Amino acid sequence: MISFDRIIMFVILLWISLYTMSFGRWTWKKKNKLGAVMVFAVALAVLVLPVYTIFFREG
């Protein structure tokens, strides 16, 4: 069973990732393609790494 604090943590991580992705989209529109790709990579890492650590690593 997933506890309430993990759900809240996931929602916060999702919020941060969406905000970062919106900045990446803005950067893409400003013709900074490489910068946008890097921002998207950071947004993905911000979401994936903590979720892996919190939900899939027991111990």
C-alpha positions as CSV (number, residue, x, y, z in Angstrom):
1,M,0.0,0.0,0.0
2,I,1.3,3.4,-0.9
3,S,1.3,5.9,2.0
4,F,-0.1,9.4,1.9
5,D,3.3,11.1,2.2
6,R,4.5,9.2,-0.9
7,I,1.5,10.4,-2.9
8,I,2.1,14.0,-1.8
9,M,5.8,13.6,-2.7
10,F,4.9,12.3,-6.2
11,V,2.4,15.1,-6.8
12,I,5.1,17.7,-5.9
13,L,7.6,16.0,-8.2
14,L,5.1,15.9,-11.0
15,W,4.4,19.6,-10.5
16,I,8.1,20.5,-10.6
17,S,8.5,18.5,-13.7
18,L,5.6,20.1,-15.5
19,Y,6.8,23.5,-14.6
20,T,10.3,22.7,-15.9
21,M,8.8,21.2,-19.1
22,S,6.9,24.4,-19.7
23,F,10.1,26.3,-19.5
24,G,11.6,23.9,-22.0
25,R,8.7,24.5,-24.3
26,W,9.3,28.2,-24.0
27,T,13.0,27.8,-24.7
28,W,12.2,25.7,-27.8
29,K,9.9,28.4,-29.1
30,K,12.7,30.9,-28.7
31,K,14.8,28.8,-31.1
32,N,17.2,27.5,-28.5
33,K,16.8,23.8,-29.4
34,L,19.8,22.4,-27.5
35,G,18.8,24.3,-24.4
36,A,15.3,23.0,-24.6
37,V,16.5,19.4,-25.0
38,M,18.7,19.8,-21.9
39,V,15.8,21.3,-19.9
40,F,13.6,18.4,-20.9
41,A,16.4,16.0,-19.8
42,V,16.6,17.7,-16.4
43,A,12.8,17.6,-16.1
44,L,12.8,13.9,-16.9
45,A,15.6,13.2,-14.3
46,V,13.7,15.3,-11.7
47,L,10.7,13.0,-12.1
48,V,12.3,9.6,-12.8
49,L,15.1,9.4,-10.3
50,P,13.2,10.2,-7.1
51,V,10.2,8.1,-8.2
52,Y,12.6,5.1,-8.7
53,T,14.2,5.7,-5.3
54,I,11.0,6.2,-3.4
55,F,8.8,3.6,-5.0
56,F,11.0,0.8,-6.3
57,R,13.9,0.6,-3.9
58,E,12.9,-1.1,-0.7
59,G,15.3,-0.9,2.1
